[in-house]
Amino acid sequence: MALRFSDIFPPIVPLSHYLLFSAILFAIGLYGVLARRNAIGMLLSIELMLNAVNVNLAAFSRSGLPDTGAVPAQIVGQLFVIFLITVAVAEAAVGLAIIVAIFKLRKTVLADELTLLRG
Amino acid sequence: MLELCAQHAYMIAVLPVIAFAIVLFTGRRTPGNGALLPILTMGVSFLWSVGCLAYMLTGGEPIRLGFLWAVAGDTFWLSYTVDAASTAMLVMVSLVALLVIIYSQGYMHGDPGYSLFFAYLSLFSASMLGLVLASNLILLFICWELVGLMSYLLIGFWFHKPEAARACTKAFMTTRIGDAGITVAIGLLFLATRSLDLETIFQKVAAGEVSQQMLFVISLGLFAGAVGKSAQFPLHVWLPDAMEGPTPVSALIHAATMVAAGVWMVYRMSPVISATAGQGPYDATVWIAGIGGFTALFSATIAIAQDDIKRVLAYSTISQLGYMMLGLGVGAWFAGFFHLLTHAFFKALLFLGSGAVIIACHHEQDMKKMGGLAHHMPVTFWTFVIGTLALAGAGIPGLLGLSGFHSKEMILAAAWMQARPLAVMALCGAFLTPFYMTRCVCLTFFGKTRDRHLAEHITKVPLNMTVPLVILSVFAVSAGWIAKPLDAWLQRGYGFQSVVQVEELAAAHGEELEAAHHAAELTVAWIAFGCVALGIGLGLALWGRGPERTAAMVRKSAALRALRTLLARKYYIDEFYGLLVHGAIHFMIWVAVFDLHVLDRVFVRGWGWLVLQLKSIAGWVDRVIVDKILVHAGPCAVFLLGAVLQMLQTGSVHFYLLVTAIGGVAFIGISLFPEDVPQVMGFTIVAAVVVAAAGATLTRVGKKAPR
């Protein structure tokens, strides 16, 4: 009955490659968040970090867990990715809305000029 | 080889999606200005469909496979099926889509959205192919909605025209009303059977696990979806307006994709719907047959008075879809389905022919200005006549007939046996169909060109537009000849063998028909033959020598004039719906006013007054007890703490993020070295102090920096 995705496209790339790739992606994102002055750039870097997590989840769900023939192991991680993407979209929407609002108020989106919360 | 082909049948739908993605993003840089890739992939899809058909014809077992989609309580599959009905449908859809895409090269030549148009066509066909393949309500619904979305985008392809923008919105909103029905039906089916897989559903329905009332509601919901998609009577208003889209789109919508989806879905769900047959008040098939029969006659009358060549064809489509629904409703499942197949060929032919006429006349669609085009475009003329005869159902009973003759005859015979009044309506429709189509042919092709300006500027139609016409006309003539073998084959190879009901029903009909069938079939066939001959004859008599004399006749008689206005305005149904919506809006305005003036005054302001009174009491407590005594003790402590914590509060986002990152490092450190927690904490505290110092510096820099 069931034709699995992995029957057509067997996993060739080993898991560690995915993990290394996702770690690098995460580090790039972290650097971007800490180093960018532009708030939009920071938001983009956060998306990078989120997607690094997505890659991890998808990679683990694909080959990380033993395939016992039962259904869930293969699919749970991918479901999480879908939820994460949804969350990321919402986050980006809220973040951009805030940035637009800040820009209207302060005429700048440079994070180090926005020090309103200084004690 | 053939089996492999059938197992991977999902590629038939996936290939055009790939073409869509590539052409959408690369556009004009792909060969043929974006047209070649969709043509090639659709060609491969067509060959693939033929492969699946060959697999079924060589005696292959029906295949049902699927991809796992999600696990949420139950497991959900995106599964597809290759069986007799779906392969026959696949071949038809991919062939018509292929020809339409080839034809579009000529029609859309020089359009600014040229490559985008081909991308859309690709996805449109792909979603219909997916809909045909689906053996699961999730996939079916996804493709169902995709078909709706793509028709929205394609009808509104020339969205800079306000009519087109309005038409596509109307199409989308109208079909949405029907889709509400199908959504409810799918939900109820899941509730009743705990499954969205068609075979499981059919098994449970056949086993009698679903109550009759439930089946009735589900069937009506499914049919409501089909009413929206296939433009049946109350929701038919979007289809004629959809003529604002480019003509190839009309051809695709009317023949293979959008409107076929509704009929196909009802056919696919026949085991569920036919379970309600003969259940007294819970008989959904009566509704299907009634609405189908009524629509068949109703829209045929409107088609008589339309002057736009494409609108005539649009109303004839609605009418033919009515025949299909009538066939499905009276239990002649095969007849309805077969009429869908044959109709696809001759309606695509007619639309592509009308597109050629429109191109030749520089996008003029008004038949009153045309005429005499037969000499200028003989290929288009003859193929259009073939399409007209096929649509009219021309043929001599027991001897020879075009494709429409065979399929329509089956529907009429079944209706004659099951529901005599509906059969009479359908026969009236069978008289009107050749009548208005003859008018259309006469006004377009006969006599002399009435518009002087147009007559001087008729252009030649390119070859890639006429070749599809010729191919389609071959099918329009011959598709009906396979009726008998196809019927037998479909009954054997319907994918869901667990369902005995369909076959039992067919067998019961078979016995019943055996005795009375031949007599009834012949009677009906000869009556229909008379209707067709009368329709063509009357049409030729009235319009054969140009429309002037008939127009004068209509002008003289007040009754005829009133009738013409009534038909030309489509029984004022659009206006009626407009009033309905206006009424609803006015009601909502009234509710809003009520809310503003009554509810707000009484509840909001009254409540406010009450709170004000309470406030004055609370205010006294606040002033005397809280302000005087409690206020002064707290701030002293808070001030001292604040002075320390202020140093951390730099206001710099980067500082905060750095702290977060260090916290993350500490967390990872602790989880990596659970034995050395003190060392890790020490390291973190040192780091935090460094960061605090850095933060203090940053604060000062921030103070000095200019804004």
Contacts between the chains, C-beta under 8 A, distances in Angstrom:
chain1	res1	chain2	res2	distance
A	1	B	64	7.0
A	1	B	65	6.8
A	1	B	66	7.2
A	2	B	65	7.1
A	2	B	66	6.3
A	2	B	68	6.8
A	2	B	77	7.5
A	3	B	7	7.3
A	3	B	65	4.5
A	3	B	66	6.9
A	3	B	67	6.8
A	4	B	67	7.7
A	4	B	68	7.1
A	5	B	67	6.2
A	5	B	68	7.8
A	30	B	661	6.4
A	33	B	657	5.5
A	34	B	654	6.0
A	34	B	657	5.8
A	34	B	658	6.1
A	34	B	661	6.8
A	39	B	653	7.8
A	42	B	653	7.4
A	71	B	68	6.4
A	71	B	71	5.5
A	71	B	75	5.5
A	72	B	71	5.3
A	74	B	68	7.2
A	75	B	68	6.1
A	75	B	70	6.7
A	75	B	71	5.2
A	76	B	71	7.2
A	79	B	70	6.3
A	79	B	71	7.3
A	79	B	72	7.6
A	111	B	652	7.5
A	111	B	653	4.3
A	111	B	654	6.3
A	112	B	652	5.9
A	112	B	653	7.5
A	112	B	654	6.6
A	112	B	702	7.0
A	112	B	705	7.9
A	113	B	705	7.5
A	113	B	707	6.8
A	114	B	651	7.9
A	114	B	653	6.9
A	115	B	650	7.3
A	115	B	651	3.4
A	115	B	652	5.9
A	115	B	699	8.0
A	115	B	702	5.0
A	116	B	651	6.5
A	117	B	649	6.8
A	117	B	651	4.6
A	118	B	649	6.2
A	118	B	650	6.1
A	118	B	651	2.8
A	118	B	652	7.8
A	118	B	699	6.4
A	118	B	702	6.9
A	119	B	642	7.4
A	119	B	645	6.9
A	119	B	646	3.7
A	119	B	647	7.6
A	119	B	648	7.5
A	119	B	649	2.9
A	119	B	650	7.7
A	119	B	651	7.3
